[in-house]
Amino acid sequence: MASISLGAFQLYWASIVRTYSPHQIEFFGSLAVQLLFFWVPAIAYTALDYILPSFSARHKLQPAPKQPTWKEIKHCAYIVGRNQLMNTVFALLMLARSHYTGNPSSFQITETPPTLNIFLRDFLISWIVREISFYYVHRLFHTPRFYKMIHKVHHEFIAPVALAAQYAHPIEQVVANTLPVVMAPILLRTHILTFWAFLSWQLIETSTVHSGYDFFGAIAKGHDVHHEKFVVNYGAYGWMDWLHGTGPKQRAMSKNKRN
């Protein structure tokens, strides 16, 4: 059954590649992934407050007085929409330039999907590069100059919600939210299907990290603590914070030693 489904997908994918140009596939496919895999989980997490209020309250990591108001959530959605529109316009301009200058797509777009080994290799490298680059950019944005000028916008949400994952200054949207995700796939020139899989995962992850719920163990709790305390948990998974001593326990131990 699985082999039949895989075969049907390969035939369907080959048909798409033969029908549309690489630039069309890259632009419209990436746009669809962005809209589907960010907005659907983000809205679902946000809707829990209104559809299942008792269940939502039991699983919130921070108390009700710290939660954003409906007015703040609507403003958040507006800013996120603006940021995504900015990304879309920029991507469209770059693709138009590539099309008219005869440059190929940034990704491999072939009728044959990538092999499992290549898919896993590129996915893993992209994840490692994203974690490392995001950590250092995030720490840079917490220095006094850049925090006041750029990153303070994102920290208006002391108790984060899923939509706030892309609630950011336009510069942060490009440098912290976009470049760390697309940089490695573009440099590796991964297959477009690998990039879409990686992008989908990153969008679901960032919505979950900012959800404010305790459903997924430490992943959301760690970032919730970052929004509360500012100086810990700059990374998403903790290994970069462990390496640099910016985890909560390491910070506490360092502070106790100084005292």
N, C-alpha and C positions, 0 to 999 in steps of 0.2 A: 504493500500500500504506500509506504514511504517513498519507494523508488518510483512509483507511478506519479506521485505528487511532485517529486523532484524533477522528473522528466517533463511533466506538464509545465512546471515553472521555467525550465530551461528553454522550452519551445516558445513560451510567452515572452520571455526576456529577449530571445533572439529576434522575435518579431518586432519588439520595441526598438531594438538597436538598428534594425534594417529600415524602420519607418521614419524615425526621427534623427535629427542631427545630434552629434555629441554635446553641443552647447545647449540644445533644447533639453536633452535628457538631464544634464547636470543641473541646469537652473530649475526646471519645474519639479524634478525629483527631489532635489535638496529643499526646495520651498515646501513641498508636501510633507517631507519628514519633519521639518521645523514646526509646521502648523499642527501636525498630528501628535507628535511625540513630546511637545512641550505643553500645548494648550489643553489637550485632553487630560493628562494626569494632573496638571496644575488646577484646572477647573474642578476635577473630581475631588481633589484634596480640599479645596476651598469650599466646595458645596457641602461637605460633611458637616460643617458648622450649622448649616440651615436645614439639611435633610434629616440628620441624625444628631441633634445637639447634645443629648445626654452621652451617647457613645463618643462623640468628638471631645467633650469636656473631660471624660475619663482618660483619654489618651494624649491630651495636650501636655507638652513638656513644660510650658510656662503657665502661670495662673491667668485667669480671665481678665483682671485689670490691665495686664500688659498686652493683651491681644488687640490687633488693629481694628478700627471701626469699619463699617461698610463703606463710608466715604473714603477712607484711606485705601481700602482695597480697590475701589473704582479708580482712584487716582493712580494706583500701582498698575492696574491693567492698561491704563492710557499710556504711561511711560514705557511699559514693556512693549506695547504695540508700536510706539514711536521708534524704539530701539531696533525692533525687528524690521520695521519698514526701512530704516536707515541701512541695515545690513543687506536687505533685499535690493535696494536701489544700487548700492555699491557693487554687489555681485552682478547685477544686470549690466552695469556699465563696464565692468571688467570683462564679462563674457562677450559683450558687443564689440569691445576693442579686439579681443582675441579672434572673434569671427571675421572682422573686416581686415585684420592683418594676416589672417591665415594661420594663426597659432592654434595648436591642438588644445583639447580640454586639459585641465590640470590633473585629470584622473584617467585611468585606463577604462575605456568603455568598449568592450568587446562582446561578441555574441556568446562567448564561453565564460561562465562565472569563474572566479578564482578557485584554485584547489583549496582544500581544507587547510593544508600546511601553510600556504601563503596567506590565507585569510587570517589564521591564528597568529602568525608572525607579525603581520602588519597591524593587527588589532592590538596585540600586546605592546609593540613598540609605540604605537600612537597613545596608548593609555599611560605608559611610563613617561613619555615626553610631556603629555598634558599635565600629569601630576607634578612633575618637577618645575615646569615653566609657570604653571598657575601658582604654585607655592611662592616662588620668588617674586612674581609680579604682585601677588596679594600682600606679601610682607612689605614690598616697596610702597604700596598704596597706604600702608599703615604708618609710614613715616609722617611726621607732623605736616610737612609741606603738602604732600600728595593726599594725605587724609582730608585735610581741610578743603583742598581744591577739588578733589575728585571723589574719594571713596566714602566720604561722609554721607553722601546721598543714599548709598546702599544700606548704611547702618541706621537710617531713620526707622527701620523696622527692628526694634529691640527683640521682639518676639517674631521671628520670621514666619512667613507663609509661603506656599509653593510659588505663587505668582511673583513673589519678590526675588526669586532667583535671578531674574534679568531686570530687576528694578535698579538701575545704575546710571551714572553719568555716561554720556555718549563715548567718552574716551575709554572708560572702564569697559563698556560693552565691547569695544573693538579689542583692546589690549589684553583684558583678563578673561572675558567670556567667549570671545570668538577665536582669536589667534592661537591660544594653547590647544584648542580642539582641532583646528584645520591645519596647523603648521606641519605636523608629522605626516598626515596623509598626503598632503601636497608634495612635500619633499620626497617621500617614498614613491610618489605617483601610484598610490594604491588603486585597486579596482574600485569603481564607483559604488558597487554593492558593498564592499568592505567599508568604505567611508560612510555610507548611509547606515549600516549596522552600528558603527562606532558612534556616529552622531546621534542616532536614536537612543542608544544606551546612555550617552552623556546627558541628553535632555531629560530622560526619565530620572537619572541619578540626581541631577541638580534640583529638579522639582521635589524629589524625596528628601534630599538633604535640607531643603528649606521648608519642608512641610510643617514642621513644628510638632510632629507626632512621634510616638515611641514605637511604631509598628516594626521598624527594621533595625532594632538593636541600637548600636552606638553611632551609626552613620548620621542620623538626624540629630541625635543628642549632642554629638561633638560640635556640630556647626551651631546648634542652639547656644551652647556654652560660649562659642566665639562671639556671637551677637550680644551676649550678656557681658562678657569680660574683655573683649577686644584683643587681648594680647596672647591668646592661646588658640590652638587648632586652626592654623592658616591653611592646611591641606584638607583634602576630602577624606582620606583613608588613614591618616595618622602616621604613616611611615616616614614622611618628610619631617613631621613635627618631632617624632622620636629622634631622628638623625640630628636635628638642630636644637633639641631641648626646649621646644615650644609646646609640648603637651601639658595639660593641666597639672599632672603629678610632678613632672620635671620642673615646672615653674614653681610649684609649691615647695619642693625640696630645695631649689636654688634660693628661694626667698628665706626659708628657715635657716639655711647655712649663713646667709648674710646677717640675719638677726642674732 
